[in-house]
Amino acid sequence: MTLGIVMLVHTAFDRAEQMIRHWADAGCPVVVHVDRHVAQETHDAFVTAVADLADVSFSRRYRGEWGMWGLIAASQAASRQLLDRYPQIQHVYLASGACLPLRPVNELKTYLAARPDTDFIESVTTGDVQWTVGGLDRERFTLRFPFSWKRQRRLFDGYVRLQRLLRVRRRIPPGITPHLGSQWWCLTRQTLTAILNDPRRAAFDTYFRQVWIPDECYYQTLARLHTRRLESRSLTLAKFDFQGKPHIFYDDHAELLARSGCFVARKIWPQADALFHRFPSGSQADLEPHTGTIDRIFAQAVDRRTSGRRGLYMQSRFPFMERENGFTAAPYTVLQGFDAIIPDLTSWVTAQTGVVAHGHLFATDKAHFAGGAAVYRGGLSDNAHLRDYNPKMFLTNLVWNGRDRHQCFQFGPADNQAIKWMLARDAHASVWVVTGGWAVSLFCSGKPASAVRSEAARLQQVESRFISALQSPDARSRRHIMTLAEFLGSPVDVLQAIVDDMAGHRATALAQAPVMVNLDGFAVFLQDLKNQGMHPYLAGDFAPVGKVKSLQSQPRKAYVMGKK
């Protein structure tokens, strides 16, 4: 009889009885503490249920409220009772009614017998721990916390603010350095006895009584004073989420628990019948407790829960869209100004790259889906009113539902501009802009410059704001901005770059240049706009007379590599 169990129970008494019998059948004396919140009738029935077990006893009851001193008082009373009644015990293991032994108890006894002087308790300084939640790490030792964080939250927060305002600082008892760690420990008889019999225990207890969450620091701190050899880890697998709440293990966690090598796990769902049937599993005598694999899996789970998948929003994170893990799920391309110069742009892009090329998805009349579809994947309607109810989510859903293929769509100053900042900040967006493309549309309308001057001024102003968004310091999209004059100077090179960007390794040299609108007289049209008092500076510099260069395939420059 070398191992004794202190068990804290407050609910699921049928499972707690099952665990008590498991420990007792393996020859471990058990002292049980039942929370004082539990009704007396329930307590008495529980005591009667295990009355046939000779080495099972019950300790004085305390109110075990989370974050309060009662949990320490309960473990102190139960530990004292266990040590006094069973002098042959060498290790004391703190467990709960929600714990489940994963390996045979004899393996745990053998493991501890090989390490008779070792205390297993997670114990790290506040500067080294990363899991404190709520903004209180060092302050939990220098302020007072007489109020319950759960039941008296306003008093708790108000008293903390008052102490900060008055610059109140408690004096940490001399000779100790505060440490933190999991409350589930396994201590040697010598260390636990030294903690309970310490001549300064009254002073320590008075101090820790008003420390926040003392069950995470009391034994973790005092064990450092008395231990002969301490391993800063727990033999109990207990995982916590990003809010500091314990993870609950269910039936589908069976393989995960088996790989951990830990002797005990908590917190187990009371209805996880498959876990209680499977564990403790067969002999794993040579397996050292190691939670590295589980830690990585839980880290990934926390990352998925807090950040989510790129471009997929859950309702709890929806209000914080700007802080999401990426706006969209996959890369996509936005072309602005090109369709005014190349009328059949969508068909040409599809033929060259194989991507899904939409028209103007944010046009005022409707969303122009590829192929003229009225409904796109995911039930997205081309109705402009439905789209404009939340344009950002419209684009997010479109990319998410079509993430198996590269999406491309047209955009322009005549479209709904509600997504301009999304296009600027989305790292998945590749935005190609020919500034002044709207001038080509106005030129092709056949109307004189005097009739379109005000519309030209409006479109240029809208496009200027979009360019400013793309060039803002917090823009993350890939931006390629050129004036109309610059594009017409080397159109084939620009189009080849667009094809390369969309098609990636599948891109090939342009087999055929697209047909461009006839721009004869366009320079004169721009001069007429200037004469009307509207300066189309976004279009770039055009000679006032002469023809605009036609869009034809031009031989690419040769690069000659010579020997040194």
C-alpha positions as CSV (number, residue, x, y, z in Angstrom):
1,M,0.0,0.0,0.0
2,T,2.2,2.8,-1.3
3,L,-0.3,5.1,-3.1
4,G,-3.2,7.0,-1.5
5,I,-6.0,8.9,-3.3
6,V,-7.6,12.2,-2.4
7,M,-10.8,12.6,-4.4
8,L,-12.8,15.8,-4.8
9,V,-16.5,15.1,-5.8
10,H,-19.4,17.4,-6.4
11,T,-21.4,15.8,-9.2
12,A,-21.9,12.6,-11.2
13,F,-21.9,10.4,-8.1
14,D,-22.5,7.2,-10.0
15,R,-19.3,7.7,-12.0
16,A,-17.5,8.9,-8.8
17,E,-18.5,5.6,-7.1
18,Q,-17.2,3.7,-10.1
19,M,-13.8,5.4,-9.8
20,I,-13.6,5.0,-6.0
21,R,-14.1,1.3,-6.4
22,H,-11.5,1.1,-9.2
23,W,-8.9,2.7,-6.9
24,A,-9.9,0.7,-3.9
25,D,-9.8,-2.6,-5.8
26,A,-6.2,-1.8,-6.7
27,G,-5.3,-1.5,-3.0
28,C,-5.3,2.3,-2.8
29,P,-7.0,3.9,0.3
30,V,-9.3,6.7,-0.8
31,V,-10.4,9.8,1.2
32,V,-13.3,11.5,-0.5
33,H,-14.3,15.1,-0.1
34,V,-17.9,15.9,-1.1
35,D,-18.7,19.5,-1.8
36,R,-20.8,21.2,0.8
37,H,-23.1,22.5,-1.9
38,V,-24.3,18.9,-2.4
39,A,-27.6,18.2,-0.6
40,Q,-27.3,16.2,2.6
41,E,-29.6,13.4,1.3
42,T,-27.4,13.0,-1.8
43,H,-24.2,12.9,0.4
44,D,-25.7,10.3,2.7
45,A,-26.8,8.1,-0.2
46,F,-23.3,8.4,-1.7
47,V,-21.6,7.4,1.6
48,T,-23.9,4.4,1.9
49,A,-23.2,3.3,-1.7
50,V,-19.5,2.8,-0.8
51,A,-19.8,1.7,2.8
52,D,-18.7,-1.8,1.9
53,L,-15.2,-0.5,1.1
54,A,-13.0,-0.6,4.2
55,D,-10.3,1.8,3.0
56,V,-12.7,4.5,1.8
57,S,-13.5,7.4,4.2
58,F,-15.0,10.8,3.9
59,S,-13.4,14.1,5.1
60,R,-14.9,17.3,6.5
61,R,-16.9,19.1,3.9
62,Y,-16.0,22.6,2.5
63,R,-17.6,24.7,-0.1
64,G,-15.5,24.1,-3.2
65,E,-16.2,27.2,-5.2
66,W,-14.1,27.9,-8.3
67,G,-11.2,30.3,-7.7
68,M,-11.8,30.3,-3.9
69,W,-10.0,28.9,-0.8
70,G,-12.5,26.1,-0.2
71,L,-10.7,23.8,-2.7
72,I,-7.4,24.1,-0.8
73,A,-9.1,23.6,2.6
74,A,-10.8,20.5,1.2
75,S,-7.6,19.0,-0.1
76,Q,-5.8,19.9,3.1
77,A,-8.4,18.1,5.3
78,A,-8.5,15.0,3.1
79,S,-4.7,14.8,2.8
80,R,-4.3,15.1,6.6
81,Q,-6.8,12.4,7.1
82,L,-5.2,10.1,4.6
83,L,-1.7,10.5,6.0
84,D,-2.8,10.0,9.6
85,R,-4.7,6.8,8.9
86,Y,-2.2,5.2,6.5
87,P,1.4,5.7,7.6
88,Q,2.7,3.3,4.9
89,I,1.6,5.6,2.0
90,Q,4.5,7.1,0.1
91,H,2.6,9.1,-2.6
92,V,-0.7,11.0,-2.5
93,Y,-2.5,11.5,-5.8
94,L,-5.1,14.3,-6.0
95,A,-8.0,13.3,-8.3
96,S,-11.6,14.2,-8.9
97,G,-14.9,12.4,-9.5
98,A,-14.6,13.3,-13.2
99,C,-11.2,11.6,-13.6
100,L,-10.6,8.4,-15.4
101,P,-7.6,6.1,-15.0
102,L,-6.1,5.4,-18.4
103,R,-3.6,2.8,-17.4
104,P,-3.7,0.1,-14.8
105,V,-3.1,1.4,-11.2
106,N,-0.3,-1.1,-10.7
107,E,1.6,0.6,-13.5
108,L,1.2,3.9,-11.7
109,K,2.4,2.3,-8.4
110,T,5.5,0.8,-10.2
111,Y,6.2,4.2,-11.9
112,L,6.1,6.0,-8.5
113,A,8.1,3.3,-6.7
114,A,10.9,3.8,-9.1
115,R,10.8,7.5,-8.2
116,P,10.3,7.5,-4.4
117,D,11.6,11.0,-3.8
118,T,9.9,12.7,-6.8
119,D,7.0,15.1,-6.6
120,F,4.9,15.5,-9.8
121,I,3.3,18.9,-9.8
122,E,3.3,21.6,-12.5
123,S,5.1,24.5,-11.0
124,V,6.3,27.5,-13.0
125,T,6.8,31.2,-12.3
126,T,4.3,33.8,-13.5
127,G,6.8,35.1,-16.1
128,D,7.1,31.6,-17.7
129,V,3.5,30.6,-17.9
130,Q,1.4,31.4,-21.0
131,W,-2.0,30.1,-20.0
132,T,-3.2,32.6,-17.4
133,V,-6.5,34.0,-18.6
134,G,-8.2,37.3,-17.5
135,G,-5.2,39.7,-17.3
136,L,-4.2,38.6,-13.8
137,D,-0.8,36.9,-13.4
138,R,1.5,38.7,-11.1
139,E,-1.4,40.7,-9.7
140,R,-3.1,37.6,-8.3
141,F,-0.4,37.6,-5.7
142,T,-0.2,41.3,-4.9
143,L,-3.9,42.1,-4.7
144,R,-6.7,40.7,-2.5
145,F,-9.6,38.7,-3.9
146,P,-12.3,38.2,-1.2
147,F,-15.1,38.1,-3.7
148,S,-16.2,35.3,-6.0
149,W,-15.4,35.9,-9.6
150,K,-18.4,33.9,-10.7
151,R,-21.1,34.9,-8.2
152,Q,-19.9,38.5,-7.4
153,R,-18.4,39.7,-10.6
154,R,-19.2,43.3,-10.1
155,L,-17.7,43.3,-6.6
156,F,-14.7,41.4,-7.9
157,D,-14.0,43.8,-10.7
158,G,-14.8,46.9,-8.6
159,Y,-12.5,45.8,-5.8
160,V,-9.7,45.1,-8.2
161,R,-10.1,48.5,-9.8
162,L,-10.1,50.2,-6.4
163,Q,-6.9,48.4,-5.3
164,R,-5.2,49.5,-8.5
165,L,-6.4,53.0,-8.1
166,L,-5.1,53.1,-4.5
167,R,-1.9,51.3,-5.6
168,V,-2.5,48.6,-3.0
169,R,0.2,45.9,-2.9
170,R,0.2,42.9,-0.7
171,R,3.5,41.7,0.7
172,I,4.4,38.2,-0.4
173,P,5.6,36.2,2.6
174,P,9.4,36.1,2.8
175,G,11.0,32.9,1.6
176,I,8.6,32.0,-1.1
177,T,8.4,32.7,-4.9
178,P,4.9,32.4,-6.3
179,H,4.5,29.6,-8.8
180,L,1.5,28.5,-10.9
181,G,0.4,25.2,-12.4
182,S,-2.3,22.6,-12.8
183,Q,-4.1,21.8,-9.5
184,W,-3.8,18.0,-10.2
185,W,-0.7,16.8,-8.4
186,C,1.0,13.7,-7.0
187,L,3.2,14.5,-4.0
188,T,5.4,12.4,-1.9
189,R,4.5,11.8,1.7
190,Q,7.5,13.8,2.9
191,T,6.7,16.9,0.8
192,L,2.9,16.9,1.6
193,T,3.6,16.4,5.3
194,A,6.1,19.2,5.3
195,I,3.5,21.5,3.7
196,L,0.8,20.6,6.2
197,N,3.1,20.8,9.2
198,D,5.1,23.9,8.2
199,P,5.5,26.1,11.3
200,R,4.6,29.1,9.0
201,R,1.5,27.4,7.6
202,A,-0.9,29.8,9.4
203,A,0.8,32.7,7.7
204,F,0.9,31.0,4.3
205,D,-2.8,30.0,4.6
206,T,-3.7,33.6,5.5
207,Y,-1.9,34.9,2.5
208,F,-3.1,32.4,0.0
209,R,-6.7,32.6,1.3
210,Q,-7.2,35.8,-0.7
211,V,-5.0,35.0,-3.7
212,W,-7.0,34.5,-6.9
213,I,-7.5,30.8,-7.8
214,P,-5.3,29.5,-4.9
215,D,-5.6,25.9,-6.1
216,E,-3.4,26.8,-9.0
217,C,-0.6,28.3,-6.8
218,Y,-0.7,27.1,-3.2
219,Y,0.8,23.6,-3.5
220,Q,2.7,24.7,-6.6
221,T,4.5,27.4,-4.5
222,L,5.0,25.6,-1.2
223,A,6.2,22.3,-2.8
224,R,9.3,24.3,-3.9
225,L,10.2,24.8,-0.3
226,H,10.1,21.2,0.8
227,T,10.7,19.0,-2.2
228,R,13.7,16.8,-2.6
229,R,13.1,16.4,-6.3
230,L,10.4,18.0,-8.3
231,E,9.3,17.3,-11.9
232,S,7.2,20.2,-13.1
233,R,4.5,18.2,-14.8
234,S,1.3,16.5,-13.9
235,L,0.6,12.8,-14.3
236,T,-3.0,13.7,-15.0
237,L,-4.0,14.8,-18.5
238,A,-6.1,18.0,-18.1
239,K,-6.4,20.4,-21.0
240,F,-7.9,23.8,-21.0
241,D,-9.3,26.0,-23.8
242,F,-8.4,29.6,-24.6
243,Q,-10.9,30.9,-22.0
244,G,-9.3,28.8,-19.2
245,K,-12.2,26.3,-19.1
246,P,-11.4,22.6,-18.9
247,H,-11.8,20.5,-22.1
248,I,-14.3,17.6,-21.7
249,F,-13.4,14.3,-23.2
250,Y,-16.0,12.3,-25.1
251,D,-16.1,8.8,-26.6
252,D,-14.5,9.9,-29.8
253,H,-11.4,11.0,-27.9
254,A,-10.5,7.4,-27.0
255,E,-7.6,7.1,-29.4
256,L,-6.2,10.4,-28.4
257,L,-6.3,9.5,-24.7
258,A,-4.6,6.1,-25.4
259,R,-1.7,7.9,-27.1
260,S,-1.1,10.3,-24.3
261,G,0.6,7.7,-22.0
262,C,-0.8,9.6,-19.0
263,F,-2.1,7.6,-16.0
264,V,-5.3,9.7,-15.5
265,A,-7.4,12.0,-17.6
266,R,-10.0,14.6,-16.8
267,K,-12.5,16.0,-17.4
268,I,-14.6,13.0,-18.7
269,W,-18.2,13.4,-19.8
270,P,-20.3,11.2,-17.4
271,Q,-22.1,9.6,-20.3
272,A,-19.0,8.6,-22.2
273,D,-19.7,4.9,-21.7
274,A,-17.2,3.8,-24.3
275,L,-14.4,5.5,-22.5
276,F,-15.3,4.0,-19.1
277,H,-15.6,0.6,-20.8
278,R,-12.3,0.9,-22.6
279,F,-10.1,2.4,-19.9
280,P,-7.9,1.6,-18.1
281,S,-6.4,-0.1,-21.2
282,G,-3.8,-2.9,-21.3
283,S,-0.3,-2.8,-20.1
284,Q,1.9,0.2,-21.2
285,A,4.6,-0.3,-18.7
286,D,7.4,1.1,-20.9
287,L,5.5,4.1,-22.0
288,E,6.5,7.4,-20.5
289,P,3.6,9.9,-19.9
290,H,4.0,12.4,-22.8
291,T,1.4,14.8,-24.1
292,G,3.3,16.3,-27.0
293,T,1.0,14.9,-29.6
294,I,-2.1,15.9,-27.7
295,D,-0.8,19.4,-27.1
296,R,-0.3,19.9,-30.8
297,I,-3.8,18.7,-31.6
298,F,-5.3,20.9,-28.9
299,A,-3.3,23.9,-30.1
300,Q,-4.7,23.3,-33.6
301,A,-8.2,23.0,-32.2
302,V,-7.8,26.3,-30.3
303,D,-6.5,28.0,-33.4
304,R,-9.4,26.7,-35.4
305,R,-11.9,27.8,-32.8
306,T,-10.5,31.3,-32.3
307,S,-9.3,32.0,-35.9
308,G,-11.4,29.7,-37.9
309,R,-10.8,28.7,-41.5
310,R,-9.9,31.4,-44.0
311,G,-13.0,32.8,-45.6
312,L,-15.5,30.9,-43.4
313,Y,-17.3,32.8,-40.8
314,M,-19.1,31.5,-37.7
315,Q,-21.9,33.5,-36.1
316,S,-19.9,34.1,-32.8
317,R,-17.1,35.8,-34.7
318,F,-19.2,37.5,-37.4
319,P,-19.2,41.0,-35.7
320,F,-15.4,41.0,-35.7
321,M,-15.0,40.7,-39.4
322,E,-11.9,42.9,-39.6
323,R,-10.1,40.6,-37.2
324,E,-10.9,37.4,-39.0
325,N,-8.4,34.9,-40.2
326,G,-8.5,36.2,-43.8
327,F,-11.5,37.7,-45.6
328,T,-11.7,34.9,-48.2
329,A,-10.9,31.3,-48.7
330,A,-8.8,31.3,-51.8
331,P,-6.9,33.6,-54.2
332,Y,-9.0,35.5,-56.8
333,T,-8.4,38.2,-59.4
334,V,-10.1,41.6,-59.9
335,L,-9.8,43.4,-63.2
336,Q,-10.7,47.0,-63.4
337,G,-10.7,49.0,-66.6
338,F,-9.8,46.2,-69.0
339,D,-13.3,45.4,-70.1
340,A,-13.7,48.9,-71.4
341,I,-10.8,48.3,-73.8
342,I,-11.4,44.6,-74.5
343,P,-15.2,44.1,-75.0
344,D,-15.1,40.2,-74.9
345,L,-12.7,40.1,-71.9
346,T,-14.5,37.4,-69.9
347,S,-14.6,34.9,-72.8
348,W,-10.9,35.6,-73.7
349,V,-9.8,35.2,-70.1
350,T,-11.6,31.9,-69.7
351,A,-10.2,30.6,-73.0
352,Q,-6.6,31.6,-72.0
353,T,-6.6,30.4,-68.3
354,G,-9.6,28.2,-67.7
355,V,-10.6,30.2,-64.6
356,V,-14.2,31.2,-63.8
357,A,-14.4,34.7,-65.3
358,H,-17.4,36.7,-64.1
359,G,-18.5,40.1,-65.4
360,H,-19.2,43.0,-63.1
361,L,-20.4,41.2,-59.9
362,F,-21.2,44.6,-58.2
363,A,-22.9,46.3,-61.1
364,T,-25.9,48.4,-60.2
365,D,-28.4,46.3,-62.1
366,K,-27.4,42.8,-61.0
367,A,-24.5,40.5,-60.3
368,H,-23.2,39.3,-63.7
369,F,-22.1,35.8,-63.0
370,A,-20.1,33.7,-65.5
371,G,-22.2,32.4,-68.3
372,G,-25.0,34.7,-67.5
373,A,-26.3,32.5,-64.6
374,A,-29.0,33.9,-62.4
375,V,-27.9,31.8,-59.4
376,Y,-24.3,30.8,-58.6
377,R,-22.9,28.2,-56.3
378,G,-24.2,28.3,-52.7
379,G,-27.5,29.8,-53.8
380,L,-26.0,33.2,-54.5
381,S,-28.6,35.2,-56.4
382,D,-27.8,37.8,-59.0
383,N,-30.3,40.2,-57.4
384,A,-28.6,43.5,-56.7
385,H,-30.7,44.2,-53.6
386,L,-29.8,41.0,-51.9
387,R,-26.2,41.4,-52.8
388,D,-26.0,44.9,-51.5
389,Y,-27.5,43.9,-48.1
390,N,-24.0,42.7,-47.3
391,P,-21.6,43.0,-50.2
392,K,-18.6,41.8,-48.2
393,M,-20.3,38.5,-47.3
394,F,-21.5,38.2,-50.9
395,L,-17.9,38.2,-52.1
396,T,-16.8,35.9,-49.3
397,N,-19.5,33.4,-50.1
398,L,-18.7,33.5,-53.8
399,V,-15.0,32.7,-53.2
400,W,-15.8,30.1,-50.6
401,N,-18.3,28.2,-52.7
402,G,-16.1,28.4,-55.8
403,R,-12.7,27.8,-54.0
404,D,-12.0,24.7,-56.1
405,R,-11.4,27.0,-59.1
406,H,-9.8,30.4,-59.5
407,Q,-12.4,33.2,-59.5
408,C,-12.0,36.4,-61.6
409,F,-14.4,39.3,-61.9
410,Q,-14.6,42.8,-63.3
411,F,-14.9,45.9,-61.2
412,G,-15.1,49.6,-61.9
413,P,-16.0,53.0,-60.6
414,A,-19.6,52.6,-61.8
415,D,-20.1,49.6,-59.5
416,N,-21.0,49.4,-55.8
417,Q,-17.9,50.6,-54.0
418,A,-18.7,49.0,-50.6
419,I,-16.0,46.3,-51.1
420,K,-13.1,48.6,-52.0
421,W,-11.5,48.3,-48.6
422,M,-12.0,44.6,-48.5
423,L,-10.2,44.3,-51.9
424,A,-7.4,46.5,-50.5
425,R,-6.9,44.5,-47.3
426,D,-7.6,40.9,-48.5
427,A,-4.3,39.1,-49.0
428,H,-6.0,36.7,-51.4
429,A,-7.0,39.4,-53.8
430,S,-4.9,40.2,-56.9
431,V,-6.1,43.5,-58.2
432,W,-5.2,44.7,-61.7
433,V,-6.3,48.3,-62.5
434,V,-6.1,50.3,-65.7
435,T,-6.9,53.8,-64.4
436,G,-8.9,55.9,-66.8
437,G,-10.6,52.9,-68.4
438,W,-14.0,54.6,-67.8
439,A,-12.9,57.3,-70.3
440,V,-12.9,54.7,-73.1
441,S,-16.5,53.7,-72.2
442,L,-17.6,57.4,-72.4
443,F,-15.7,57.8,-75.7
444,C,-17.4,54.8,-77.2
445,S,-20.8,56.1,-76.2
446,G,-20.6,58.6,-79.0
447,K,-21.6,61.5,-76.9
448,P,-19.7,64.8,-77.1
449,A,-17.3,65.7,-74.3
450,S,-19.6,68.4,-73.1
451,A,-22.4,65.9,-72.4
452,V,-20.3,63.4,-70.4
453,R,-18.0,65.9,-68.6
454,S,-19.8,65.7,-65.2
455,E,-20.0,61.9,-65.4
456,A,-16.3,61.7,-66.3
457,A,-15.5,63.8,-63.2
458,R,-17.7,61.6,-61.0
459,L,-16.1,58.4,-62.2
460,Q,-12.6,59.7,-61.9
461,Q,-13.3,60.8,-58.3
462,V,-14.7,57.4,-57.4
463,E,-11.7,55.6,-59.0
464,S,-9.3,58.0,-57.3
465,R,-10.7,57.0,-53.9
466,F,-10.4,53.3,-54.8
467,I,-6.7,53.8,-55.8
468,S,-6.1,55.6,-52.5
469,A,-7.5,52.5,-50.7
470,L,-5.3,50.2,-52.6
471,Q,-2.3,52.3,-51.8
472,S,-3.1,52.7,-48.1
473,P,-0.5,51.6,-45.6
474,D,-2.7,48.7,-44.3
475,A,-3.4,47.3,-47.8
476,R,-2.4,43.7,-48.1
477,S,-3.7,42.7,-51.5
478,R,-1.4,42.3,-54.5
479,R,-1.9,45.5,-56.5
480,H,-1.0,46.2,-60.1
481,I,-1.9,49.8,-61.0
482,M,-1.2,51.5,-64.4
483,T,-2.6,54.3,-66.4
484,L,-4.5,53.7,-69.6
485,A,-1.6,55.2,-71.5
486,E,0.9,52.8,-69.8
487,F,-1.3,49.8,-70.6
488,L,-1.6,50.8,-74.3
489,G,2.1,51.2,-74.4
490,S,2.7,47.4,-74.0
491,P,-0.7,45.6,-73.7
492,V,0.5,42.1,-74.6
493,D,3.1,42.1,-71.8
494,V,0.5,43.2,-69.3
495,L,-2.1,40.6,-70.4
496,Q,0.6,37.9,-70.3
497,A,1.4,38.9,-66.7
498,I,-2.3,38.7,-65.8
499,V,-2.5,35.2,-67.4
500,D,0.6,34.1,-65.6
501,D,-0.8,35.4,-62.3
502,M,-4.1,33.6,-62.6
503,A,-3.0,30.3,-64.2
504,G,0.3,29.9,-62.3
505,H,2.3,27.0,-63.6
506,R,-0.4,26.2,-66.1
507,A,0.1,29.5,-67.9
508,T,1.3,29.5,-71.5
509,A,2.4,32.2,-73.9
510,L,-0.5,34.1,-75.4
511,A,-1.7,32.3,-78.5
512,Q,-4.0,35.1,-79.5
513,A,-4.3,38.7,-78.5
514,P,-7.9,39.9,-77.7
515,V,-9.7,42.3,-80.0
516,M,-9.6,45.9,-78.7
517,V,-12.1,48.7,-79.4
518,N,-11.2,51.2,-82.0
519,L,-9.6,54.2,-80.3
520,D,-9.2,56.5,-83.2
521,G,-10.0,60.0,-82.0
522,F,-9.7,59.1,-78.3
523,A,-6.8,61.5,-77.8
524,V,-9.0,64.3,-79.2
525,F,-11.8,63.3,-76.9
526,L,-9.6,63.6,-73.9
527,Q,-8.4,67.0,-75.0
528,D,-12.1,68.0,-75.4
529,L,-12.7,67.0,-71.8
530,K,-9.8,69.2,-70.7
531,N,-11.3,72.0,-72.7
532,Q,-14.5,71.5,-70.9
533,G,-12.7,72.0,-67.6
534,M,-12.4,68.3,-66.6
535,H,-8.8,67.0,-66.5
536,P,-8.7,63.2,-67.0
537,Y,-5.3,62.7,-65.3
538,L,-6.0,59.1,-64.4
539,A,-5.9,58.2,-68.1
540,G,-2.3,59.2,-68.4
541,D,-0.5,61.2,-71.0
542,F,-1.8,61.1,-74.6
543,A,-0.6,63.1,-77.5
544,P,-3.3,65.6,-78.5
545,V,-3.3,64.4,-82.1
546,G,-2.5,61.1,-83.8
547,K,-3.8,57.5,-83.4
548,V,-3.7,55.5,-80.3
549,K,-1.5,52.4,-80.6
550,S,-3.5,49.4,-81.7
551,L,-3.5,46.2,-79.6
552,Q,-1.5,43.8,-81.7
553,S,0.8,40.9,-80.8
554,Q,4.4,42.3,-80.5
555,P,7.6,40.3,-80.5
556,R,8.9,40.0,-76.9
557,K,12.3,41.4,-76.2
558,A,15.1,38.9,-76.5
559,Y,17.4,38.4,-73.5
560,V,21.0,37.4,-74.5
561,M,23.2,35.6,-72.0
562,G,26.9,35.9,-72.8
563,K,29.8,34.0,-71.4
564,K,32.0,35.7,-68.9
